[in-house]
Every structure is written in structure tokens, then in C-alpha cells.
Amino acid sequence: MLTSNDILYSIGKELFWCDTCGRGLQDLISLRQHVAEHIVDVIADKNDTYASHTLHAGLFSYQEAVTDEGVKEKIEDTTLGLSDVEKTSNLYNMCSNCGKGFTTPKDLTNHMRIHTGERTHNCSVCGKGFAYSSLLTRHMIIHTGERPHSCSVCGKGFVSSSNLTQHMSIHTGEWPHSCRVCGKGFVKNSYLTRHMRTHTGERPHICSVCGKSFVASKDLTQHFRIHTGERPHICSVCGKGFTTPNCLTYHMSIHTGERPHCCSVCGKGFARVLDLTYHMRIHTGEQPHRCSVCGKGFTYSLLLTRHMKIHSGERPHRCSVCGQGFVNKSLLTQHMSIHTGEWPHRCNVCGKGFAKGWVLTYHMRIHTGERPNSCSVCKKGFISSSHLNRHMKIHTREQPHRCSVCGMDFVRGSQLNRHIKIHSG
């Protein structure tokens, strides 16, 4: 291990000696290059991005050469390959936990809070704590709704300049960091590192409660709020809380009615780009997520996960009144309305009640005659995309639901269920 006591010295007229390995070099430049190789080796061993700062500070800051006459000479500018900032830095404040170096004791004190978990800067609105005042300042923008960094192309506002820089890549098409596996590009190298875990399967961040693992620490933080019930991002209109700022932003579109992302085919607007991406698959017919059991395709992974429970028979969400199990929480919520008689979303035409707002939206199309989802083959219109997907199987002749008794195929699961009764008597 190299230390600040490693002295570069010469014995004899021709050789300069390395105190780490004892090798002799003919001149000072060769010795500097040789020591740099030791530095690279230690950095590789420590796998620490800050090791180069620490080692350069220890090796070169106070080094002296010994001449033939035994007179010590300062070795000037031995910081080979360093930037001007690194040459002028004195990283003498070292973290005892991870070895990272800092220029001032204050920076070291702030850094130590990462290890101790200390959060001295607390939000006056939601009480969340932060290690640095700058993080608290950025967090407060969530509550105020301030977006000081605006895009010069589309006018969209962002909390930080780094978020704006990321966003600009949408307009410029610049993605400097590319995945060597799938070719996908990223704005930052850290995003590429995180993405690579989707290929390697690495999930280094593990929940201490349920054991579920995550690619990124922020995903674990958000997940942990399921256990704690924390909802730090509060809607200023209705007071509803959310686990992430993105969820709050999406929710706010309900109040504002803003739908900035519009479909180029049918003109339908969406609050998020992701929602538009999923919607476009209705027009293109793309279903990239396929069931390994029956081969049925889905537009996004959540629908596939939900579908797989049909095959496994898993019903993790159970009614506390009658014990009936459901594939997902939303179906349980709808079911509970049977017991409570609560139907918060009511049709202003016929008075029929619904458990969810989107179900009311579909119902209203019965009265208005609106059919926004059109078949690309026969142009027939449908109330919902699910109805359109079902209809498309007429054209594709797809019958994914097969009877395990006689092998007969059906377009819909409900048709198969009716058919099974024939065998059961």
C-alpha cells in the first residue's frame, strides 16, 4: 500500500529508486512514469474513483529527491497526467470509512453524513431530512412548484440544470454513452451503468423488510415508502400524497387538464411521454411483452405480470369481508364497492356509479357515441383499447385461450370459461 512516506530518491549518479518496489530508473521522468503505474494498480484494487486524488496527494505533495551529495531537492510538478484543478488541490482530509479525500474539513464533515445517516437540514413542509442545505433547497422546489430551468426549444421547466441537460437530448438526439449490448444511448455515464444492470441482472440495493432488490438506490428509497407509508410529495390542490415527484406531476395533470404529448395518429393527448409510447402500440399493434405460457402479447410489462397470475392462480389481494382473491389491488378496490355500496364516480346522464374515474370515462362514451379506438383494417370504432385488441383477433384469427380438455381455442377467456362448463357438466 502506497503512503505519503513513499520517497523518491537516487543512489549513485545514474539511478533513481522507487521506494515501493525497489526498482531503479535512469532518470526522474522514467521514475515518475513508473510510480504512476503503481497508482493505476492501486486504483484498480480499490475500485474507487477518488483513489487517484488520494494517492497523488500522498505520493507527490511532499516528495523530495536525494542527490549524490546528500542534499535534498524538491521534485517539482510530479503530478503526472493530472488536471490543473487536481494539481492545485490538497486532499489531506481523509474519510476513515472509505478513504475519500477532501480539500477542507467542512467537506469531510458533510461527507461523513453519508456514513452516519445524519440529516441536519429538515424540510419545514414535510419534515424530510437532508445531509446538505443545497439538497434541501432543491427539495423545496417540489413543494413550491418552481421550475427555474426552462427549455429554450419547448419551454418545459425543470427543477435543476442537470435535468434540463438531460431533457435537451430529446431535441438534439445526442446520447454520448452507448450500451455495448443493445446500443441504447444515455446522457450520463451513471445512467449507462444503471442500465447495464438490466443485462447482468445485478440488483445491489436490497430492501431490509421484504428482501426485494433494485437496480438503483432511488428505486429502493421509493419502494421503502410502501412499508413506511410515507407520501412526502403532497398535491397543493387536493392534499393527496405521493411517493415520488413524478407521480405528483402526473397527478397534477388531472387538475390542470394538461396533456402536452399528443398522438400523431388520432390526436389523443397524454400527460407523460411514456403513456404516449404505450398508446402508440395500439396503432402499430406492437406487443413486445409476451407470455411464456400461452404466447399472448402485451403493450407493457405490468400487463404481462398481471396476466401471468392467471396461469399461476396467484390472487395476492384478498377481500377482508368475503375472502375473495384478486390479481391486483385495483380489482380488489372495485370489488369492495359491492360491500360498501360506495360508487364515488357517477354518470350525470343515467346516474350509474363506478368505483374508478376511468371506468366512468369509458361509460360516458356509450352516451356520447365516441369511439376513439379505431381498427386499422375495417375502421370499426371502439370505446376502449381493450375492446379494439379483442376485435383485432378476428382479423388475425388469434385464439390464445385453449381448452385443456378438448384443445378447442377461443378469442376470449370468458368464452373459454363458458365452454369449460360443458365438460364439467
C-alpha positions in Angstrom: 0.0 0.0 0.0 1.4 3.4 -1.0 1.6 6.0 1.7 2.7 9.6 2.0 6.1 8.4 3.3 7.0 6.9 -0.1 10.1 8.9 -1.0 11.6 9.1 -4.5 15.4 9.0 -4.1 18.6 8.3 -6.0 21.7 6.4 -5.1 24.7 6.8 -7.4 24.9 9.1 -10.3 22.7 7.2 -12.7 19.8 5.6 -10.8 16.6 6.9 -9.2 15.0 4.3 -7.0 11.3 3.5 -6.3 10.7 3.0 -2.6 7.6 0.9 -3.2 9.2 -2.0 -5.2 12.9 -1.1 -5.1 13.3 -0.7 -8.8 16.0 1.7 -10.1 15.3 4.1 -13.0 17.8 6.0 -15.1 16.1 9.4 -14.9 13.4 11.3 -13.0 10.9 11.2 -15.8 11.1 7.4 -16.0 10.7 7.2 -12.2 7.6 9.4 -12.3 6.0 7.2 -15.1 6.9 4.1 -13.1 5.2 5.4 -9.9 2.2 6.3 -12.0 1.9 2.5 -12.8 1.7 1.7 -9.1 -1.0 4.3 -8.8 -3.1 2.7 -11.5 -2.7 -0.7 -9.9 -3.9 0.6 -6.5 -6.9 2.4 -8.1 -7.9 -0.8 -9.8 -7.6 -2.7 -6.5 -9.6 -0.2 -4.6 -12.1 0.3 -7.4 -12.5 3.9 -6.1 -12.9 6.8 -8.4 -11.3 9.0 -5.8 -8.3 6.9 -5.2 -6.3 8.9 -7.8 -6.9 12.0 -5.8 -5.8 10.4 -2.6 -2.8 8.6 -4.0 -1.5 11.6 -5.9 -1.9 13.8 -2.8 0.1 11.3 -0.7 2.8 10.4 -3.2 3.6 13.8 -4.7 2.7 16.6 -2.3 5.8 16.4 -0.1 8.3 14.2 -2.0 11.9 15.0 -2.1 14.8 13.6 -4.1 18.3 12.9 -2.7 21.2 13.9 -4.8 24.7 12.5 -4.9 25.9 15.0 -2.3 23.1 14.0 0.1 21.4 17.4 -0.4 17.6 17.1 -0.5 15.9 18.6 -3.5 12.2 19.3 -4.0 10.8 17.4 -7.0 8.7 20.0 -8.9 5.4 19.2 -10.7 5.4 15.4 -10.2 1.6 15.2 -10.7 1.7 13.4 -14.0 -1.4 13.4 -16.1 -3.5 15.4 -13.6 -5.7 18.3 -14.4 -4.9 21.9 -13.2 -7.6 21.5 -10.6 -6.1 18.3 -9.3 -2.5 19.8 -9.3 -3.6 22.6 -7.0 -5.8 20.5 -4.7 -4.5 19.4 -1.3 -6.7 16.5 -0.4 -5.4 16.0 3.2 -8.8 15.4 4.9 -9.4 11.7 4.5 -12.6 9.8 5.3 -11.8 6.9 7.8 -14.6 4.8 6.3 -14.0 4.9 2.5 -10.6 6.7 2.2 -12.0 9.5 0.0 -10.1 12.8 0.3 -11.4 16.4 0.7 -9.8 19.8 0.4 -11.4 21.2 3.6 -12.6 19.8 7.0 -16.1 21.1 6.2 -16.3 19.0 3.1 -15.2 15.9 5.1 -17.8 16.7 7.8 -20.6 16.9 5.1 -19.3 13.6 3.5 -19.4 11.7 6.8 -23.1 12.2 7.0 -23.4 9.7 4.2 -22.0 7.0 6.5 -23.7 8.2 9.7 -27.1 8.9 8.1 -27.2 12.3 9.8 -29.7 14.6 8.2 -29.3 18.1 9.8 -31.3 20.1 7.2 -35.1 19.4 7.5 -37.9 20.4 5.3 -40.4 22.7 7.1 -43.3 21.3 5.0 -42.9 17.5 5.1 -40.1 17.1 7.6 -37.8 15.2 5.3 -34.1 15.5 6.2 -31.1 16.1 4.0 -27.3 16.0 4.5 -26.7 19.2 2.6 -28.5 22.5 2.5 -28.3 22.5 -1.3 -30.3 19.3 -1.4 -32.9 20.8 0.9 -33.1 23.9 -1.4 -33.7 21.7 -4.4 -36.3 19.6 -2.5 -38.3 22.7 -1.5 -39.0 23.3 -5.2 -41.2 20.2 -5.1 -43.5 22.0 -2.7 -43.4 25.4 -4.4 -43.8 24.0 -7.9 -40.9 26.3 -9.1 -39.1 25.2 -12.3 -36.4 27.8 -12.8 -34.6 26.0 -15.6 -36.6 26.2 -18.9 -36.0 24.5 -22.2 -35.3 27.0 -25.0 -37.0 24.8 -27.5 -40.3 23.6 -26.0 -40.4 25.8 -22.8 -40.7 22.9 -20.4 -39.4 23.8 -16.9 -37.1 21.7 -14.7 -36.0 21.8 -11.0 -32.3 21.6 -11.8 -29.9 22.4 -14.7 -28.9 18.7 -14.8 -32.5 17.7 -15.5 -32.7 20.3 -18.3 -29.4 19.0 -19.8 -30.9 15.5 -19.9 -34.1 16.8 -21.5 -32.2 18.7 -24.2 -31.0 15.3 -25.6 -34.6 14.7 -26.7 -34.2 17.7 -29.1 -30.6 17.3 -30.0 -30.6 13.5 -30.3 -27.3 13.4 -28.6 -26.6 10.3 -26.5 -22.9 10.1 -25.8 -22.9 7.0 -23.6 -24.0 3.8 -25.5 -24.7 0.3 -24.2 -22.3 -2.2 -25.9 -25.0 -4.9 -25.6 -28.2 -3.3 -27.0 -26.8 0.0 -28.4 -29.2 2.2 -26.3 -27.8 5.7 -25.7 -27.7 7.7 -22.5 -26.9 11.3 -21.5 -24.8 10.4 -18.5 -22.4 7.5 -17.8 -24.1 6.9 -14.5 -27.4 6.1 -16.4 -25.5 3.7 -18.6 -24.0 1.9 -15.5 -27.5 1.6 -14.1 -28.9 0.3 -17.5 -26.2 -2.3 -17.7 -27.7 -4.0 -14.7 -30.7 -4.9 -16.8 -28.4 -7.1 -18.9 -26.4 -8.5 -16.0 -29.3 -9.0 -13.6 -27.5 -7.2 -10.9 -29.7 -5.8 -8.1 -27.3 -4.4 -5.5 -29.9 -2.4 -3.5 -31.9 -4.7 -1.2 -35.0 -3.9 0.9 -34.3 -4.8 4.6 -38.1 -5.5 5.2 -39.1 -7.8 2.3 -35.8 -8.6 0.6 -36.8 -7.2 -2.8 -33.8 -5.9 -4.7 -33.4 -2.9 -7.1 -31.1 -1.6 -9.7 -30.8 1.9 -8.3 -30.8 3.2 -4.7 -33.6 5.7 -5.6 -35.8 2.8 -6.6 -35.2 1.2 -3.2 -35.9 4.6 -1.4 -39.3 4.8 -3.3 -40.1 1.2 -2.6 -39.4 1.5 1.1 -42.2 4.1 1.3 -44.6 1.2 0.7 -43.6 -0.2 4.1 -43.4 3.1 5.9 -46.5 4.7 4.3 -44.5 7.8 3.6 -46.0 10.1 1.0 -43.7 13.2 1.0 -45.0 14.8 -2.2 -48.3 16.5 -1.5 -50.7 17.9 -4.1 -51.4 21.6 -3.3 -55.0 21.2 -4.7 -56.5 18.1 -3.1 -53.9 17.2 -0.5 -53.2 13.7 -1.8 -49.7 12.4 -1.1 -47.4 10.6 -3.4 -44.1 8.6 -3.1 -42.3 10.3 -6.0 -42.3 13.8 -7.6 -43.1 12.2 -10.9 -46.3 10.6 -9.5 -47.2 14.1 -8.2 -46.6 15.7 -11.5 -48.7 13.1 -13.3 -51.5 13.6 -10.7 -51.4 17.4 -11.2 -52.4 16.9 -14.8 -55.8 15.7 -13.5 -56.4 19.1 -12.0 -54.9 21.2 -14.8 -56.1 19.0 -17.7 -52.8 19.4 -19.4 -51.9 16.8 -22.0 -48.8 18.1 -23.7 -47.9 14.8 -25.5 -50.3 14.2 -28.4 -50.7 11.1 -30.7 -49.8 11.9 -34.3 -52.4 9.3 -35.5 -55.6 10.1 -33.5 -54.7 13.3 -31.7 -55.3 12.0 -28.2 -53.2 13.8 -25.6 -51.2 12.4 -22.7 -49.6 13.8 -19.5 -46.5 11.7 -19.9 -44.3 10.6 -22.9 -44.4 7.1 -21.5 -48.2 7.0 -21.8 -48.0 8.2 -25.4 -45.4 5.5 -26.1 -47.8 2.8 -24.8 -50.7 4.3 -26.7 -48.9 4.3 -30.0 -48.7 0.5 -29.7 -52.5 0.4 -30.2 -52.0 1.8 -33.7 -48.8 -0.1 -34.5 -50.0 -3.4 -33.0 -46.7 -3.8 -31.2 -46.9 -6.1 -28.2 -43.2 -6.6 -27.1 -44.0 -8.4 -23.8 -45.1 -12.0 -24.4 -46.4 -14.7 -22.0 -44.1 -17.7 -21.9 -47.1 -20.0 -21.3 -49.7 -19.1 -23.9 -47.8 -16.6 -26.1 -50.2 -13.7 -25.5 -48.6 -10.3 -26.1 -49.0 -7.1 -24.1 -48.1 -3.5 -24.7 -46.2 -3.1 -21.4 -44.6 -5.3 -18.7 -47.2 -4.6 -16.0 -50.0 -6.1 -18.0 -47.9 -9.2 -18.6 -47.1 -9.5 -14.9 -50.8 -9.3 -14.1 -51.6 -11.8 -16.8 -49.1 -14.4 -15.5 -51.1 -14.6 -12.3 -53.9 -16.2 -14.4 -51.6 -19.2 -15.1 -50.1 -19.4 -11.6 -53.5 -18.9 -9.9 -52.0 -16.3 -7.6 -54.5 -14.0 -6.0 -52.5 -11.9 -3.5 -55.1 -9.2 -2.9 -57.9 -10.6 -0.7 -61.2 -9.1 0.3 -61.4 -8.7 4.1 -65.2 -9.2 4.0 -65.7 -12.3 1.8 -62.2 -13.6 1.3 -62.3 -13.5 -2.5 -58.8 -13.0 -4.1 -57.8 -10.7 -6.9 -54.9 -10.4 -9.3 -54.3 -6.8 -8.5 -55.2 -4.1 -5.9 -57.3 -2.1 -8.3 -59.7 -5.1 -8.9 -60.0 -5.5 -5.1 -60.8 -1.8 -4.7 -63.6 -2.2 -7.3 -64.9 -5.3 -5.6 -65.1 -3.6 -2.2 -67.7 -1.3 -3.7 -70.0 -4.3 -3.6 -69.8 -4.5 0.1 -69.6 -0.8 0.9 -72.1 0.4 -1.7 -69.7 3.3 -2.4 -69.6 4.4 -6.1 -67.8 7.8 -6.0 -67.8 8.4 -9.8 -71.3 8.9 -11.1 -72.7 9.4 -14.6 -74.5 12.7 -14.9 -76.8 11.2 -17.6 -78.1 8.0 -16.2 -76.8 8.2 -12.6 -74.9 4.9 -12.7 -72.0 4.8 -10.2 -68.4 3.5 -10.7 -65.5 2.7 -8.4 -62.9 4.3 -10.7 -62.9 7.5 -12.8 -61.5 5.8 -15.9 -64.4 3.3 -15.9 -66.8 6.3 -15.9 -64.9 7.8 -18.8 -65.5 4.7 -20.8 -69.1 4.5 -19.8 -69.8 8.1 -20.9 -68.8 7.1 -24.5 -72.0 4.9 -24.5 -74.0 8.2 -24.2 -71.8 10.3 -26.4 -71.2 7.7 -29.1 -67.4 8.4 -29.0 -65.3 5.6 -30.4 -61.7 6.9 -30.2 -60.0 3.5 -30.8 -60.4 2.5 -34.5 -59.5 -0.7 -36.2 -56.8 -0.2 -38.9 -58.3 -3.0 -41.0 -62.0 -2.3 -41.1 -62.1 1.1 -39.5 -64.7 0.0 -36.8 -64.5 2.1 -33.7 -64.4 1.0 -30.1 -64.9 2.6 -26.6 -61.6 1.3 -25.2 -58.3 -0.1 -26.4 -59.0 -3.5 -24.8 -62.1 -3.8 -26.9 -60.1 -2.9 -30.0 -57.4 -5.5 -29.1 -60.1 -8.1 -28.7 -61.6 -7.2 -32.1 -58.3 -7.4 -33.9 -58.1 -11.1 -33.1 -61.0 -11.5 -35.7 -58.6 -10.3 -38.4 -55.5 -12.1 -37.1 -57.5 -15.3 -36.3 -55.7 -15.4 -33.0 -57.3 -17.6 -30.4 -54.9 -17.6 -27.4 -57.3 -19.3 -24.9 -57.2 -23.1 -25.3 -59.3 -25.7 -23.5 -57.1 -28.2 -21.6 -59.7 -31.0 -22.1 -60.5 -30.9 -25.8 -58.0 -28.5 -27.2 -60.6 -26.1 -28.6 -59.3 -22.4 -29.0 -61.1 -19.2 -28.1 -60.6 -15.5 -28.7 -61.6 -14.5 -25.1 -61.1 -16.0 -21.7 -64.8 -15.6 -20.9 -65.7 -17.8 -23.9 -63.3 -20.5 -22.6 -64.8 -20.3 -19.2 -68.3 -20.9 -20.6 -67.0 -23.7 -22.7 -65.4 -25.5 -19.7 -68.8 -25.8 -18.1 -69.7 -28.2 -20.9 -67.0 -30.7 -19.7 -67.8 -30.1 -16.0 -71.5 -30.8 -16.6 
